[in-house]
Each structure stands twice: as C-alpha cells, then as structure tokens.
Amino acid sequence: MRAGPGQMDMTQAKAFFARRKDTHAGWRRHLHQWPELAFGEHGTAEFIAERLAEMGMAVDAGIAGTGLVATLEGRSAGSTIGLRADMDALPIQEVSELAYRSRHDGVSHACGHDGHMAMLLAAADYLAGTRDFDGRVRFIFQPAEEAEGGGRKMVEEGLFERWPVDGVFGLHNWPGLPLGTLAVKPGPVMAAMDLFTVTIKGSGVHAALPHQGTDAIVAAGALIGSLQTITSRVVDTMQPTVVSLTQIHGGNSLNALPDEVVLHGTVRALSNETRATVRRKLEQMAKGVAFTHDVDISLAFDPRYPVTVNDAACATAAAAVAVDLWGGQGVLTDYRPSMASEDFAFMLDAKAGCYAWIGDGRQTPLHNPSYDFNDDVLPLGALYWTALAQTLTNRDHGLFGRPREDMAA
C-alpha cells in the first residue's frame, strides 16, 4: 500500500532543494575534485561523515573498510528502509577544463558516483531537518562498486544484521534518458558479471621452425574464433548474453613462438541458467582446442556480480512514487535491461528492494574521460529519495506492512 496520487505534498521539499542547490552542488564538486579508487575512499568517507554529523546524525564508519551507515529516526514508529549511494571513482584520466576537475592524476568520477553521494546527502539534509517521515531511514554509503564488490563485502560484514532494514533502494544516473526521467521495473535490470582467464601453454620454439614446438598463439586464435559462436549458436537467442575478450598477452620476441598466451574476458548475462551454459561451453571449447592443437589450456572462472533483480512490489512502489512526483510521462517502466553490471545486486540478494536509473539529459556515456555529472539532477534525485522515504516508511500505508513499534537503533 502507498499514499494515493496527490497525497504527497512535496512543495516544502522542492523549495528546500531549490534553495540549497548551490550547497549540494558544492558538495558534489568537492567529491568530484578529490576522487578515490575502490576501498581507498578515505577522504571521501571523512567528507561524508562530516556532512552527516553537521545534520545531527550519528555515523557508523569502517564497514567494508571505508563504508558508512547513518541512521535517522522519524516522527513515529514505522518501517525501516535503506538508501544506498556508491562512493568510488574509476582509474580514468579526466579530460576536462572544469574548475573542479579531478586533482588526482589518473582517477576520476567518470560514472557519476560523486552525484550519487551528493543526492543522498541532499535528501539526508532535508529529512534530518524536518523528520517528516515515519519509521527509520538508513543512509548507506558503499565503497568499491566498480568491479571490486564493495556491496558484497558490506553484506558479508553484517550490514543488514547490524543495521536492519525492511527494504533497500539504489539510484544511478543514466545518460541518454531525458533529465529526471526515472526508469524502474520489476525483475532483472542489470546483468551478472563473470570474469575468466584462459592460460594456453605451448612449447616455445624458433619462429622459423614451428614444427618443432606447439604454437600457443595459433591455439589462442582458434579459441578466440570459437568463443564468438557462444552467443550466436549456443545460448537461446531470446536470452541477452555478452562474451567479450578484453586482453591478450603472449610473446616478447620477433622470432620465437611463446611458451604461453593468456586471454582475459568477461561474460554478461541476465539469468543464472545462461551463466552456467556459457561457462560449460567455455570449458568444452578449451578442452577441444587443447586437444586439436596439442597444447595445455586451463580456464579460471571468476563469478563477480549476480544479476541485479528488482523485487516486484518494491519496483512497483518506487514507480508509483515517481509518478506522484512527475506524472506518468516522467517514469519509464518498459525498457531493456543493461548488460553492464552493478554490485547493488548483492544487497538485493539479501533484502527486497529496487534499483532505478535517473536520466541526466546528456549524451556523454558513463566511463568516458569527458563525463561529468549534471548538477540539475541533484534536486530531482534528492526529491525521489525523500518521497520514497516518506511513502515507504509510512506506518499506515507503507509497503512493508504494520511496522515494529520498537524504535530502538
């Protein structure tokens, strides 16, 4: 259940975010200027903790190294929800003349996590000042989203045992969508990510006398060609799948065949069944090429992130909140999942919840050296977080049923 259309009066919140936009943008630009890589977000965590403390919140630090959780109690008993923002930057050199461009060489917020943190801080800024919600909101700042599994580590270290929630929600900026459009739907929305390494060991020999050895490079070429048939000839054509080789290493001489060639790659899929099919076929192909080319091949498979799957009730409720805010034209519920991956999936594996995209109105893609978060998204994302908190924690109409009366931390 939720408050019906028109029952949320967000006039006060909208005015607050408009009035505080420059302050919130200043926070975002500070974070942009001082980006930090996975599990090294020490300055970032300190900055966030200082802002939360200024709002009067106690901050629990150190989970998963640099992660933070701050809890805010509402005006009365109600449900507890978690709102999550990712903290880490990417090892990408920023190409920009911005006054607030990255001051850390080779590191930048090319995925907009600076904006995610600022949007969540902005929502905390409003909610801490008004306590205009029931229940409890936990603000979760997660390290190491970019391929390092900070979300998994937070869960493994007891995130939801130490700071229980009824549901957990994530939000990511999305280039290519109109400014402020919210994309949210039930089911899979981002792909699983598995990494693999293939090591091919041949017998090094003079390049002029290849018959005296076994050629790891030719074997690698055969395997590379075979891999391209997995998505086109093995996996169900109705199941989106990506198998990409990302690195090839082998040889350092102009006139000798190398002993070893190493291939690195990634698999993206929207179901565990497809992941298993791809892995099985990779193993079969490796054995076949090894036999045909008389080389030894080993395959190391590294499952990193599960599929990001939205709970149906949570996604429906999130979409309804966004429709109340912006009308049906501002909410997208019929879209293709992304084959990129997201370690918020680990939190959704542990708790019901929902991951949404919010349009940034620009075309520069994520992970591009020129990418910069659009500050016009800040008040919109903060408004969504605020409305979500007010709606889903409601003691009478909240999503998670009649709440516990106990308001102890």
Secondary structure as UniProt FT lines:
FT   TURN            5..6
FT   HELIX           11..19
FT   HELIX           21..33
FT   TURN            38..39
FT   HELIX           42..54
FT   TURN            55..56
FT   STRAND          59..63
FT   TURN            64..66
FT   STRAND          67..73
FT   STRAND          80..86
FT   TURN            99..100
FT   TURN            105..106
FT   TURN            110..111
FT   HELIX           113..130
FT   STRAND          136..142
FT   HELIX           150..156
FT   TURN            157..158
FT   HELIX           159..162
FT   STRAND          167..174
FT   TURN            175..176
FT   TURN            179..180
FT   STRAND          182..183
FT   STRAND          187..190
FT   STRAND          192..201
FT   STRAND          205..206
FT   TURN            207..208
FT   HELIX           210..212
FT   HELIX           216..227
FT   HELIX           230..234
FT   TURN            237..238
FT   STRAND          241..250
FT   STRAND          256..257
FT   STRAND          260..269
FT   HELIX           272..293
FT   STRAND          296..305
FT   STRAND          308..310
FT   HELIX           312..326
FT   HELIX           328..330
FT   STRAND          331..332
FT   HELIX           344..350
FT   STRAND          353..359
FT   TURN            366..367
FT   TURN            369..370
FT   HELIX           375..377
FT   HELIX           378..392
FT   TURN            395..397
FT   TURN            399..400
//
